[in-house]
Amino acid sequence: MSARRPAMLLSAVALALALSAPAAAPAQDEPETDAGEADDGAPAGGPASARSAAPPMAVPADFGGSLQVVRAPAGAVGAAASSAGGPEIFPDARRVWMTVRDTDPVPIEAARRGGRWLCSGGGCAAQTGDPGQSPVGDQILRSIKLQTPTLPLPLTVWGRLSEDGQRLLDFDPVLLGRRSYRHVCAYRPVAEPARSPSGAPAAPPPERVDACRDGRPEPPPADAGELTLGMQWPKQSEMADFHYLAIVDSCGNARVQPFQRTFTVPVLEVASGACGRPDGKVLRVFPGGGWLRVTAFNLHAPAAGNVVNATYRVTIPPLENLVESNPARLLFPDPLADDLKVDCGPTPIAAPRAEPGSAPPPGSPRPPGPRPPAAAPPAPQTGPPAPQTAAQAPSPAPPRAALPRRAPAVDPSRPGPQPLAHGAVVISPAPLRLGNCRIRLTGQTKHRLVAPLALHVSLTRTDQMRGGAPIELLRDGTWIVTPSSAEFPLPPLADDFDGDARLRLAVYSDPLSPQGKVVLLSDAGRVASSLRSNEPGDPERARRLVGSVAIHSVPLCGEDNFETLEAAGSCFRAYLTVPAMLATLQVTRAPWVEKPLVTRSVLSAVGVALALDRYDPVERRAFPVAAQVGGFVQTLGEGRVGLLGYVGVAPTVPILGSGGNTTSFGFLAGLGLEYITNEAGPDEGLKPAAFLSAVVQVGQAAPQVSTSGRASFGTYAGE
């Protein structure tokens, strides 16, 4: 009984498995469907009913809406004999340049040249579909994205749905630079085969195919944009088990890559509207739109049944909007740190323009747009050459065109335009009071600006508050930048500005301004939904800081233009002060008497002096000791009066206020010459003197006293 029980248990398990197997098969026959398949353009009936009655791998793929389908003979599962006459993988291989990515290019290029593949025996037949536009093919294109070295994530420029279900162009990328694809290696078009004397095409064996390898790519500039098409193969034909994808543009360029249901393709927008010379390195698209051919194919086995490849026509939408009243805004590169500059005084001398025919600076990229037409070749000469006379003798070759002269190098240690690179600068208050300062947008990218760019300028005083917030000095900071007007003049500052102030100048992007038609790259991702929304967004919340600078307005030693703190350092200032001697210890020696004279006096002298010290305008603090050149009148007693001229040193630590205030208390020590007169007797004459006094000095280094020339007092000497 113990041996029979395990046998009965195993028999029961086998019987249960046998009974459950037929019930599981019908459940697998029901394919999983989603609501989105009905919108892909699949024809109703036929394949849909067959799909529900067969296992998933046996469901025939539906190629409805395709441009062309190539079918192999029934039962063909391998490579046929090599002979001419088979259909091409590409519609016109003799005119198409091809590049192969992420897979072995040798078998693909060998088959394209006439090597052995499934249809090289001539048994395959091409079935032509709808030659025009089809909804199924157009649904392959899902999005168009833009990528630059400065964008952390790709930006969608086309692909969002409008209210009526149409995809919209969000941004026009025509103003951006183009990425270089010179390093990409591509295969040339297939050569025309030689023909036999009887007229039949010969079938020479294909030449050897070597793998095409890319060169070293060029580092892309910051404004180089790369457009990428996001595509999705039609769902009704995704079960065909294709191995390769070929994407061909209308200019004769092809890209081959492994088959994937969702895939991306880089393209280059040709702003001139012409194809140019095909090279196969990258596919071309146009601002006015166009189309691509997307082909999925196999080389040595049918994909589904006897299907070898299937081609769809994909419409590429226009990348510019010339019909809507509110067209898509143009994308523009972000200004560099040195492109926004604040300047005072007259406009600096610009670099002279290059003469016609001169070469551009080495390494500079060609701006986007059509290339200039090439020079026409000389007309061919017929007949014998005519003898040349002296007047017709060939003239010497003209000298080479001079290279464009470079602008003189700017000395960073001298005052001049300073970038809004979030640093700090120093300037005298006079240019700000007179309205002699401006912000300028410079750089090569400015010349691409064919539409207005809206910016916002803010100038606030930060050393004083009003209501707990910095004081805004600009009433209207709207700045509309165009190529012919790229300056923002700062108005004269009078209210809430007293010269010795701390200011913050900031420039913000204003992407939601109705006056602007250009959006900077860094703002596009944030404001895309607001630009397409029926309800306008808040322009102030959409602004982004582009550049700023802290301005130290220094009345004592500022220049008439801006200087960086490093270049300026501390300055030498000169001012008048009135020393009053509280107590003086003075030693006078008369050489002809040889008798020292010691004078002790209290509140007996007052004078005037020119003081010179070193002043830090940022810290608003002077060096604690100043040099003085001056003189004073003192009463020596017994009818004697002394006139003393001296050179000395005195403290500069203020006891009242700060900044330009120089009222101080301390000691004054010096050497000089004194002339002593006597009312009761003869004058004592000129004597050398040395003194030490306790003094109170009253002075004010006011802007009216200081000047602003570099060779004058009150300016930066430069450390």
Residue, then its C-alpha position, 0 to 999 in steps of 0.5 A: m500500500s505504501a508503494r501504490r500511494p505515490a504512484m496514484l499521486l503522480s497519476a493524479v498530477a499528470l491527469a490534472l496537467a493534461l486537463s488544464a492544457p487545452a483550457a490555456a490555449p484559447a486564453q493565449d489566442e486573445p491578443e492584448t490590444d490598447a485604445g491607441e491602435a485604432d488611431d494608427g491608420a490600420p485598415a478595418g477588417g481582414p488582418a484584425s480578424a485574423r489576429s484574434a484567431a492565431p497565436p501572436m507570432a503567427v499573426p500576419a503583419d499589416f502593412g497598410g498605408s506603406l509606400q512599397v512592400v518587397r516580397a520574396p518567393a514563397g519558401a525562400v529562407g536563405a540567400a539566393a545565387s548572386s545575379a543581377g536583377g533584384p530590387e534595391i534596398f534603397p529606392d535609388a542606390r545609384r544616387v544615395w549616400m549611406t552611413v551605417r550606425d550601431t551595426d556591422p556595415v559590411p553585409i549591408e553595403a555588400a548587398r547594396r552593391g550587388g552581393r548575395w542577399l535574399c533578393s539578389g536572385g531576382g525572385c523578389a517582387a515590389q508591391t507599390g502602395d499609396p505613393g502620396q501622403s498616408p496617415v500611417g506613415d505620418q504617425i511614425l514621426r512623434s516628436i522633433k527635439l533639439q539638443t545643444p551642449t548647454l541644454p541639460l535635456p533635449l528640448t521639444v520644438w514640435g510634437r505637442l498637441s493643440e486643442d484640435g489634435q494637431r501637433l504644433l511647432d513650439f519653437d523655430p530653431v533657425l537662428l541656432g548654429r549647426r553641429s558639424y558632421r564632417h567626422v561621419c564616414a559614409y559610403r558612396p552611391v553604387a556605381e553603374p554596372a558595366r554592360s556586355p556587347s549584347g546590351a545585357p548588363a554584366a554581373p561582375p562580382p561585388e568589390r571588396v567592402d571595408a568597414c567605414r570608420d568615423g574620424r575625430p569629431e569636432p568639439p561643438p560650440a555652445d550654440a550648435g544645435e542638433l535636431t533629432l527626430g523621434m519616431q515610432w514604427p507602426k504598431q500593426s507591422e511591429m511583429a514582422d521581426f525586421h533587422y534593419l532600418a533605413i531612413v532616406d531623405s529627399c536629397g540622397n542621404a541615407r542612414v541605416q541602423p538596427f531595427q527598433r520600434t522606437f528610434t531617433v534620427p539626427v537631422l540637419e536643418v538646411a536654412s537656405g532651402a536647398c539640398g546642397r551636395p549629398d554626402g550621407k553624413v546626416l539627413r537634411v530637413f528644411p524650414g518649409g517641410g519635406w518628407l523622409r522614407v523609412t524602410a525596415f528590411n532584412l537581408h537573409a530571411p523574410a521578416a513576416g511570411n515572405v515580406v523582405n522590406a516595407t517602406y513608409r513615407v513620413t511627412i516632415p512638418p515645416l520648422e517655420n511658421l509663416v501663416e499663423s498670426n502668433p507664430a512660434r518664437l525663434l530660439f536664440p543662444d544664451p549670451l556669454a558672460d562677456d557679451l553683456k557689458v556696462d560702459c560709460g562715455p563715448t563708444p569705443i573704437a570698433a574693429p574695422r570691417a574686413e575688406p571684400g575677399s579677405a579671409p575670416p579669422p581661422g577657426s571661426p564657424r560659418p554662420p547659418g544660411p546659404r553659401p555665396p555663389a561660386a565664381a563662374p569658370p572661364a569660358p573655353q577658348t576655341g581656335p589658336p591663341a592670338p598673339q599678345t601685344a604689349a598692351q595685352a601682356p599679362s599683368p602681374a598677379p594682384p597681391r593677396a587680400a589683406l587679412p582683417r585687422r584685429a581690434p587692439a587688445v583691451d588693457p584690463s587694468r584700465p577703466g573700460p567696459q566691464p561684463l555683467a559676470h556677477g562681479a563688482v566694479v567701481i566708478s565715480p558718481a559723475p557719469l551715473r548722475l549725467g546718464n552717460c552709461r549704458i548696457r551693450l549686447t556684444g558678440q558674434t551671435k547678435h548678428r543672427l538676431v532677426a527678431p526682437l529679443a525682450l530683456h528686463v533691466s533693474l538698477t537698485r540701491t542696496d546700501q539703503m532700504r525702503g520698506g525693507a527692500p532695495i530702492e529701485l532706481l529705474r522706472d521702466g527697465t524694458w529693453i528690446v534688443t535688435p541687431s541695429s539697436a543693442e544698447f540700453p542707456l541708463p537714465p540720469l540718476a538724481d532721486d535716491f542717489d547721493g554719489d557714495a552708494r552701492l548699486r546692483l545692475a541686473v539684466y533678466s530675460d523676459p520670455l513672456s513679453p509680448q514685445g519679444k519674438v525670441v526666446l533664449l535656450s535656457d528659458a524655452g523649456r520653462v515657458a513652452s506651456s505658457l507660450r501655447s496657453n490661452e491664458p497669458g502667464d505672469p511675465e515677472r515670474a518667468r524672468r531669469l537672471v542673465g547677468s549682474v554686477a555690483i557697482h560701487s559709486v565712489p566720489l573720492c577716487g572713482e574713474d569716469n568708467f568702470e573698473t574691477l576691484e582687482a584692477a582698482g585696489s585702493c586709491f590715493r586721495a588728497y584733501l584739505t584739513v585744518p589742524a588746531m594744536l591743543a598742545t605742542l612740544q617744539v625744538t628749534r635750533a639756531p645755527w648762528v646762536e648754537k642754543p636750542l629753543v624749546t617751546r611749550s604752548v597750549l592752544s597756540a597754533v592753527g593752520v591748514a594742510l594738504a593731506l594725502d592718504r590711501y583709501d579703500p572705496v569698497e570698505r570706505r576706510a582709509f589707511p590710519v596714517a596720512a602724510q601732510v604738507g602745510g603750515f600754521v601760525q603759532t604764538l610763542g609768547e613775549g611778542r613773538v609769532g612763528l610761521l612754520g611750514y612743515v612735512g609731517v604725518a598724522p592719524t586719519v581715524p575719523i571721530l565723526g561719520s565715515g567715508g569722506n569725513t576726515t575729522s580726527f583727533g591725535f598727534l601730528a609730528g613733523l619737520g620744517l622751517e619756521y620764521i620767527t618775528n618779534e614785536a619787542g625786538p629784532d626778528e629771530g629769522l629762519k630756523p629749522a624746527a621739529f615738533l610733536s603736537a596733540v591736534v584736532q583736525v577738521g576736514q572733509a574729502a568731499p566730491q567737490v574737492s576731489t577730481s577724477g583724472r588719473a594724473s590728478f589727486g583723488t584717483y586710483a593709482g592702481e595696486 
